[in-house]
Amino acid sequence: MSEEQRAERKPCLKCLLQEIDPEAYERDIQRLLKAMKPGEKVRDEEYERRLSLCKACERLSNATCSACGCYVEIRAAGVRNHCPYKHW
């Protein structure tokens, strides 16, 4: 997708970064997820469960949680992390 097409696209406020900008997701989020040690990450099933709860939350805005400001795709991956509103 060209820069012009990206600029014309209205951002989806209820989407994850992987849906809004796959290139940025690969460059930024995937790099951070891959850097996490196995004991620091939740299992894939739990990660997907957490993301689905975030996607349904009214506080998700432009791939971030408006309650805490995190990228939900990073926060949801951490074993010790939690939702500020205790959704997970």
A tleap script that builds the chain and sets N, CA, C and O, in Angstrom:
source leaprc.protein.ff14SB
mol = sequence {
  NMET SER GLU GLU GLN ARG ALA GLU ARG LYS
  PRO CYS LEU LYS CYS LEU LEU GLN GLU ILE
  ASP PRO GLU ALA TYR GLU ARG ASP ILE GLN
  ARG LEU LEU LYS ALA MET LYS PRO GLY GLU
  LYS VAL ARG ASP GLU GLU TYR GLU ARG ARG
  LEU SER LEU CYS LYS ALA CYS GLU ARG LEU
  SER ASN ALA THR CYS SER ALA CYS GLY CYS
  TYR VAL GLU ILE ARG ALA ALA GLY VAL ARG
  ASN HIE CYS PRO TYR LYS HIE CTRP
}
set mol.1.N position { 0.843 -1.174 0.000 }
set mol.1.CA position { 0.000 0.000 0.000 }
set mol.1.C position { 0.889 1.238 0.000 }
set mol.1.O position { 1.831 1.337 0.786 }
set mol.2.N position { 0.588 2.161 -0.870 }
set mol.2.CA position { 1.403 3.370 -0.986 }
set mol.2.C position { 1.117 4.329 0.167 }
set mol.2.O position { 0.106 4.210 0.858 }
set mol.3.N position { 2.017 5.267 0.354 }
set mol.3.CA position { 1.832 6.290 1.396 }
set mol.3.C position { 0.556 7.090 1.146 }
set mol.3.O position { -0.164 7.429 2.085 }
set mol.4.N position { 0.282 7.388 -0.107 }
set mol.4.CA position { -0.916 8.149 -0.459 }
set mol.4.C position { -2.178 7.366 -0.098 }
set mol.4.O position { -3.122 7.938 0.447 }
set mol.5.N position { -2.205 6.081 -0.390 }
set mol.5.CA position { -3.355 5.256 -0.051 }
set mol.5.C position { -3.530 5.172 1.457 }
set mol.5.O position { -4.651 5.216 1.963 }
set mol.6.N position { -2.423 5.050 2.170 }
set mol.6.CA position { -2.487 4.996 3.630 }
set mol.6.C position { -3.026 6.295 4.202 }
set mol.6.O position { -3.811 6.274 5.150 }
set mol.7.N position { -2.618 7.416 3.643 }
set mol.7.CA position { -3.070 8.722 4.123 }
set mol.7.C position { -4.560 8.909 3.869 }
set mol.7.O position { -5.244 9.561 4.659 }
set mol.8.N position { -5.065 8.349 2.785 }
set mol.8.CA position { -6.479 8.482 2.461 }
set mol.8.C position { -7.354 7.568 3.292 }
set mol.8.O position { -8.538 7.847 3.482 }
set mol.9.N position { -6.794 6.488 3.788 }
set mol.9.CA position { -7.545 5.519 4.567 }
set mol.9.C position { -7.858 6.063 5.944 }
set mol.9.O position { -6.963 6.537 6.643 }
set mol.10.N position { -9.092 6.002 6.334 }
set mol.10.CA position { -9.473 6.407 7.683 }
set mol.10.C position { -9.071 5.283 8.635 }
set mol.10.O position { -9.401 4.123 8.390 }
set mol.11.N position { -8.371 5.605 9.707 }
set mol.11.CA position { -7.934 4.545 10.619 }
set mol.11.C position { -9.125 3.902 11.337 }
set mol.11.O position { -10.088 4.568 11.715 }
set mol.12.N position { -9.022 2.618 11.503 }
set mol.12.CA position { -10.039 1.885 12.247 }
set mol.12.C position { -9.724 2.015 13.726 }
set mol.12.O position { -8.676 1.556 14.181 }
set mol.13.N position { -10.599 2.622 14.460 }
set mol.13.CA position { -10.331 2.841 15.876 }
set mol.13.C position { -10.522 1.584 16.713 }
set mol.13.O position { -10.022 1.509 17.835 }
set mol.14.N position { -11.229 0.610 16.193 }
set mol.14.CA position { -11.482 -0.613 16.945 }
set mol.14.C position { -10.673 -1.782 16.402 }
set mol.14.O position { -11.110 -2.929 16.486 }
set mol.15.N position { -9.515 -1.506 15.855 }
set mol.15.CA position { -8.672 -2.552 15.273 }
set mol.15.C position { -7.346 -2.640 16.011 }
set mol.15.O position { -6.934 -1.722 16.720 }
set mol.16.N position { -6.705 -3.765 15.817 }
set mol.16.CA position { -5.358 -3.964 16.312 }
set mol.16.C position { -4.382 -3.441 15.281 }
set mol.16.O position { -4.754 -3.240 14.124 }
set mol.17.N position { -3.146 -3.219 15.675 }
set mol.17.CA position { -2.151 -2.691 14.752 }
set mol.17.C position { -1.934 -3.626 13.573 }
set mol.17.O position { -1.694 -3.167 12.456 }
set mol.18.N position { -2.015 -4.929 13.805 }
set mol.18.CA position { -1.832 -5.869 12.704 }
set mol.18.C position { -2.894 -5.683 11.620 }
set mol.18.O position { -2.662 -6.055 10.470 }
set mol.19.N position { -4.051 -5.116 11.963 }
set mol.19.CA position { -5.109 -4.851 10.995 }
set mol.19.C position { -5.000 -3.447 10.397 }
set mol.19.O position { -5.364 -3.237 9.240 }
set mol.20.N position { -4.512 -2.510 11.161 }
set mol.20.CA position { -4.401 -1.123 10.710 }
set mol.20.C position { -3.212 -0.943 9.775 }
set mol.20.O position { -3.337 -0.369 8.693 }
set mol.21.N position { -2.063 -1.440 10.205 }
set mol.21.CA position { -0.833 -1.247 9.440 }
set mol.21.C position { 0.041 -2.492 9.567 }
set mol.21.O position { 0.918 -2.550 10.428 }
set mol.22.N position { -0.195 -3.485 8.712 }
set mol.22.CA position { 0.567 -4.734 8.814 }
set mol.22.C position { 2.078 -4.544 8.765 }
set mol.22.O position { 2.811 -5.288 9.416 }
set mol.23.N position { 2.553 -3.568 8.012 }
set mol.23.CA position { 4.003 -3.332 7.940 }
set mol.23.C position { 4.544 -2.855 9.283 }
set mol.23.O position { 5.592 -3.322 9.729 }
set mol.24.N position { 3.846 -1.938 9.924 }
set mol.24.CA position { 4.273 -1.457 11.245 }
set mol.24.C position { 4.184 -2.578 12.270 }
set mol.24.O position { 5.030 -2.683 13.158 }
set mol.25.N position { 3.165 -3.409 12.148 }
set mol.25.CA position { 3.018 -4.543 13.058 }
set mol.25.C position { 4.223 -5.470 12.931 }
set mol.25.O position { 4.820 -5.859 13.935 }
set mol.26.N position { 4.576 -5.821 11.705 }
set mol.26.CA position { 5.728 -6.689 11.486 }
set mol.26.C position { 7.012 -6.043 11.990 }
set mol.26.O position { 7.839 -6.701 12.621 }
set mol.27.N position { 7.173 -4.771 11.713 }
set mol.27.CA position { 8.401 -4.060 12.063 }
set mol.27.C position { 8.521 -3.856 13.579 }
set mol.27.O position { 9.599 -4.047 14.141 }
set mol.28.N position { 7.442 -3.478 14.233 }
set mol.28.CA position { 7.514 -3.073 15.639 }
set mol.28.C position { 7.007 -4.138 16.617 }
set mol.28.O position { 7.751 -4.588 17.488 }
set mol.29.N position { 5.763 -4.530 16.472 }
set mol.29.CA position { 5.149 -5.439 17.442 }
set mol.29.C position { 5.764 -6.836 17.351 }
set mol.29.O position { 6.148 -7.406 18.372 }
set mol.30.N position { 5.860 -7.386 16.152 }
set mol.30.CA position { 6.438 -8.723 16.014 }
set mol.30.C position { 7.867 -8.776 16.529 }
set mol.30.O position { 8.275 -9.769 17.133 }
set mol.31.N position { 8.622 -7.723 16.296 }
set mol.31.CA position { 10.007 -7.684 16.790 }
set mol.31.C position { 10.030 -7.773 18.314 }
set mol.31.O position { 10.850 -8.494 18.883 }
set mol.32.N position { 9.141 -7.051 18.966 }
set mol.32.CA position { 9.086 -7.079 20.428 }
set mol.32.C position { 8.575 -8.416 20.942 }
set mol.32.O position { 9.082 -8.931 21.939 }
set mol.33.N position { 7.581 -8.980 20.275 }
set mol.33.CA position { 7.057 -10.283 20.692 }
set mol.33.C position { 8.125 -11.364 20.557 }
set mol.33.O position { 8.251 -12.226 21.426 }
set mol.34.N position { 8.883 -11.322 19.485 }
set mol.34.CA position { 9.943 -12.316 19.276 }
set mol.34.C position { 11.071 -12.166 20.289 }
set mol.34.O position { 11.763 -13.137 20.594 }
set mol.35.N position { 11.261 -10.968 20.806 }
set mol.35.CA position { 12.320 -10.721 21.787 }
set mol.35.C position { 11.949 -11.235 23.181 }
set mol.35.O position { 12.821 -11.388 24.036 }
set mol.36.N position { 10.663 -11.502 23.413 }
set mol.36.CA position { 10.234 -12.003 24.717 }
set mol.36.C position { 10.693 -13.444 24.895 }
set mol.36.O position { 10.641 -14.240 23.957 }
set mol.37.N position { 11.135 -13.772 26.084 }
set mol.37.CA position { 11.554 -15.133 26.395 }
set mol.37.C position { 10.312 -16.014 26.557 }
set mol.37.O position { 9.249 -15.518 26.931 }
set mol.38.N position { 10.438 -17.307 26.281 }
set mol.38.CA position { 9.270 -18.191 26.368 }
set mol.38.C position { 8.516 -18.119 27.695 }
set mol.38.O position { 7.286 -18.160 27.688 }
set mol.39.N position { 9.180 -18.018 28.788 }
set mol.39.CA position { 8.514 -17.939 30.087 }
set mol.39.C position { 7.803 -16.621 30.340 }
set mol.39.O position { 7.006 -16.512 31.272 }
set mol.40.N position { 8.085 -15.625 29.519 }
set mol.40.CA position { 7.468 -14.303 29.671 }
set mol.40.C position { 6.162 -14.173 28.891 }
set mol.40.O position { 5.378 -13.256 29.134 }
set mol.41.N position { 5.930 -15.092 27.953 }
set mol.41.CA position { 4.775 -15.004 27.065 }
set mol.41.C position { 3.693 -16.009 27.450 }
set mol.41.O position { 3.979 -17.122 27.892 }
set mol.42.N position { 2.448 -15.586 27.271 }
set mol.42.CA position { 1.339 -16.514 27.457 }
set mol.42.C position { 1.268 -17.445 26.245 }
set mol.42.O position { 1.868 -17.164 25.207 }
set mol.43.N position { 0.546 -18.532 26.376 }
set mol.43.CA position { 0.352 -19.456 25.257 }
set mol.43.C position { -0.473 -18.764 24.176 }
set mol.43.O position { -1.213 -17.819 24.448 }
set mol.44.N position { -0.332 -19.248 22.962 }
set mol.44.CA position { -1.022 -18.641 21.816 }
set mol.44.C position { -2.529 -18.550 22.022 }
set mol.44.O position { -3.142 -17.543 21.668 }
set mol.45.N position { -3.129 -19.585 22.586 }
set mol.45.CA position { -4.580 -19.590 22.800 }
set mol.45.C position { -4.994 -18.468 23.760 }
set mol.45.O position { -5.990 -17.781 23.538 }
set mol.46.N position { -4.218 -18.301 24.819 }
set mol.46.CA position { -4.514 -17.241 25.793 }
set mol.46.C position { -4.296 -15.869 25.179 }
set mol.46.O position { -5.062 -14.940 25.438 }
set mol.47.N position { -3.258 -15.739 24.370 }
set mol.47.CA position { -2.981 -14.474 23.686 }
set mol.47.C position { -4.159 -14.082 22.802 }
set mol.47.O position { -4.612 -12.938 22.840 }
set mol.48.N position { -4.653 -15.020 22.014 }
set mol.48.CA position { -5.788 -14.742 21.128 }
set mol.48.C position { -7.046 -14.434 21.928 }
set mol.48.O position { -7.829 -13.570 21.530 }
set mol.49.N position { -7.255 -15.118 23.042 }
set mol.49.CA position { -8.411 -14.851 23.907 }
set mol.49.C position { -8.350 -13.427 24.444 }
set mol.49.O position { -9.350 -12.710 24.432 }
set mol.50.N position { -7.179 -13.020 24.912 }
set mol.50.CA position { -7.006 -11.667 25.441 }
set mol.50.C position { -7.251 -10.620 24.349 }
set mol.50.O position { -7.934 -9.622 24.579 }
set mol.51.N position { -6.692 -10.856 23.170 }
set mol.51.CA position { -6.888 -9.894 22.077 }
set mol.51.C position { -8.358 -9.775 21.686 }
set mol.51.O position { -8.831 -8.682 21.375 }
set mol.52.N position { -9.080 -10.892 21.702 }
set mol.52.CA position { -10.502 -10.818 21.348 }
set mol.52.C position { -11.280 -10.008 22.386 }
set mol.52.O position { -12.222 -9.299 22.036 }
set mol.53.N position { -10.898 -10.107 23.642 }
set mol.53.CA position { -11.533 -9.293 24.680 }
set mol.53.C position { -11.186 -7.815 24.499 }
set mol.53.O position { -12.040 -6.948 24.687 }
set mol.54.N position { -9.947 -7.532 24.137 }
set mol.54.CA position { -9.541 -6.148 23.882 }
set mol.54.C position { -10.307 -5.568 22.693 }
set mol.54.O position { -10.741 -4.416 22.726 }
set mol.55.N position { -10.466 -6.372 21.649 }
set mol.55.CA position { -11.182 -5.886 20.463 }
set mol.55.C position { -12.637 -5.559 20.773 }
set mol.55.O position { -13.225 -4.693 20.125 }
set mol.56.N position { -13.221 -6.233 21.746 }
set mol.56.CA position { -14.614 -5.989 22.114 }
set mol.56.C position { -14.755 -4.834 23.117 }
set mol.56.O position { -15.869 -4.401 23.411 }
set mol.57.N position { -13.656 -4.349 23.625 }
set mol.57.CA position { -13.677 -3.319 24.672 }
set mol.57.C position { -13.823 -1.921 24.073 }
set mol.57.O position { -13.224 -1.604 23.045 }
set mol.58.N position { -14.618 -1.105 24.725 }
set mol.58.CA position { -14.817 0.274 24.260 }
set mol.58.C position { -13.585 1.144 24.467 }
set mol.58.O position { -13.525 2.260 23.952 }
set mol.59.N position { -12.619 0.658 25.202 }
set mol.59.CA position { -11.408 1.444 25.455 }
set mol.59.C position { -10.314 1.221 24.409 }
set mol.59.O position { -9.283 1.893 24.436 }
set mol.60.N position { -10.534 0.282 23.493 }
set mol.60.CA position { -9.580 0.075 22.405 }
set mol.60.C position { -9.730 1.205 21.403 }
set mol.60.O position { -10.819 1.449 20.884 }
set mol.61.N position { -8.641 1.883 21.140 }
set mol.61.CA position { -8.675 2.998 20.206 }
set mol.61.C position { -7.376 3.040 19.420 }
set mol.61.O position { -6.309 3.314 19.969 }
set mol.62.N position { -7.482 2.765 18.135 }
set mol.62.CA position { -6.320 2.847 17.252 }
set mol.62.C position { -5.181 1.950 17.736 }
set mol.62.O position { -4.025 2.370 17.785 }
set mol.63.N position { -5.519 0.725 18.087 }
set mol.63.CA position { -4.586 -0.327 18.517 }
set mol.63.C position { -4.029 -0.139 19.926 }
set mol.63.O position { -3.200 -0.932 20.371 }
set mol.64.N position { -4.469 0.888 20.623 }
set mol.64.CA position { -3.997 1.105 21.992 }
set mol.64.C position { -5.153 1.087 22.986 }
set mol.64.O position { -6.309 1.307 22.625 }
set mol.65.N position { -4.822 0.827 24.217 }
set mol.65.CA position { -5.799 0.854 25.298 }
set mol.65.C position { -5.857 2.283 25.839 }
set mol.65.O position { -4.854 2.816 26.312 }
set mol.66.N position { -7.024 2.888 25.764 }
set mol.66.CA position { -7.129 4.263 26.255 }
set mol.66.C position { -7.079 4.336 27.772 }
set mol.66.O position { -6.924 5.421 28.333 }
set mol.67.N position { -7.208 3.195 28.446 }
set mol.67.CA position { -7.118 3.177 29.903 }
set mol.67.C position { -5.673 3.302 30.371 }
set mol.67.O position { -5.397 3.972 31.367 }
set mol.68.N position { -4.741 2.651 29.647 }
set mol.68.CA position { -3.348 2.665 30.112 }
set mol.68.C position { -2.363 3.160 29.058 }
set mol.68.O position { -1.216 3.464 29.386 }
set mol.69.N position { -2.790 3.246 27.799 }
set mol.69.CA position { -1.921 3.743 26.735 }
set mol.69.C position { -1.045 2.707 26.073 }
set mol.69.O position { -0.217 3.056 25.233 }
set mol.70.N position { -1.199 1.446 26.422 }
set mol.70.CA position { -0.346 0.399 25.850 }
set mol.70.C position { -0.835 -0.029 24.476 }
set mol.70.O position { -1.988 0.196 24.109 }
set mol.71.N position { 0.065 -0.650 23.725 }
set mol.71.CA position { -0.343 -1.400 22.546 }
set mol.71.C position { -0.862 -2.721 23.086 }
set mol.71.O position { -0.109 -3.475 23.703 }
set mol.72.N position { -2.130 -3.010 22.865 }
set mol.72.CA position { -2.712 -4.211 23.458 }
set mol.72.C position { -2.026 -5.483 22.978 }
set mol.72.O position { -2.001 -6.471 23.712 }
set mol.73.N position { -1.472 -5.491 21.777 }
set mol.73.CA position { -0.806 -6.681 21.262 }
set mol.73.C position { 0.469 -7.006 22.035 }
set mol.73.O position { 0.910 -8.155 22.037 }
set mol.74.N position { 1.055 -6.031 22.680 }
set mol.74.CA position { 2.227 -6.281 23.530 }
set mol.74.C position { 1.770 -6.658 24.938 }
set mol.74.O position { 2.226 -7.656 25.496 }
set mol.75.N position { 0.883 -5.869 25.501 }
set mol.75.CA position { 0.418 -6.130 26.864 }
set mol.75.C position { -0.213 -7.513 26.982 }
set mol.75.O position { 0.025 -8.223 27.959 }
set mol.76.N position { -1.015 -7.897 25.992 }
set mol.76.CA position { -1.712 -9.182 26.047 }
set mol.76.C position { -0.755 -10.370 26.005 }
set mol.76.O position { -1.130 -11.468 26.419 }
set mol.77.N position { 0.440 -10.184 25.529 }
set mol.77.CA position { 1.401 -11.288 25.395 }
set mol.77.C position { 2.088 -11.637 26.711 }
set mol.77.O position { 2.544 -12.768 26.878 }
set mol.78.N position { 2.172 -10.710 27.632 }
set mol.78.CA position { 2.960 -10.937 28.842 }
set mol.78.C position { 2.247 -11.731 29.914 }
set mol.78.O position { 1.099 -11.444 30.255 }
set mol.79.N position { 2.931 -12.729 30.443 }
set mol.79.CA position { 2.389 -13.569 31.510 }
set mol.79.C position { 1.996 -12.736 32.725 }
set mol.79.O position { 0.951 -12.977 33.330 }
set mol.80.N position { 2.807 -11.780 33.076 }
set mol.80.CA position { 2.558 -10.980 34.282 }
set mol.80.C position { 1.664 -9.769 34.035 }
set mol.80.O position { 1.290 -9.073 34.979 }
set mol.81.N position { 1.324 -9.518 32.792 }
set mol.81.CA position { 0.489 -8.363 32.470 }
set mol.81.C position { -0.981 -8.669 32.718 }
set mol.81.O position { -1.395 -9.827 32.749 }
set mol.82.N position { -1.746 -7.624 32.890 }
set mol.82.CA position { -3.189 -7.772 33.087 }
set mol.82.C position { -3.915 -6.577 32.504 }
set mol.82.O position { -3.320 -5.527 32.262 }
set mol.83.N position { -5.182 -6.746 32.288 }
set mol.83.CA position { -6.023 -5.653 31.810 }
set mol.83.C position { -6.305 -4.710 32.979 }
set mol.83.O position { -6.618 -5.175 34.075 }
set mol.84.N position { -6.200 -3.390 32.769 }
set mol.84.CA position { -6.478 -2.459 33.868 }
set mol.84.C position { -7.919 -2.528 34.366 }
set mol.84.O position { -8.214 -2.086 35.476 }
set mol.85.N position { -8.818 -3.082 33.548 }
set mol.85.CA position { -10.216 -3.224 33.941 }
set mol.85.C position { -10.579 -4.662 34.238 }
set mol.85.O position { -11.757 -5.014 34.304 }
set mol.86.N position { -9.567 -5.491 34.416 }
set mol.86.CA position { -9.702 -6.885 34.820 }
set mol.86.C position { -10.576 -7.715 33.866 }
set mol.86.O position { -11.298 -8.614 34.297 }
set mol.87.N position { -10.497 -7.401 32.572 }
set mol.87.CA position { -11.194 -8.225 31.580 }
set mol.87.C position { -10.445 -9.535 31.346 }
set mol.87.O position { -11.033 -10.534 30.929 }
set mol.88.N position { -9.152 -9.516 31.617 }
set mol.88.CA position { -8.333 -10.725 31.564 }
set mol.88.C position { -7.180 -10.601 32.549 }
set mol.88.O position { -6.365 -11.516 32.663 }
savepdb mol mol.pdb
quit
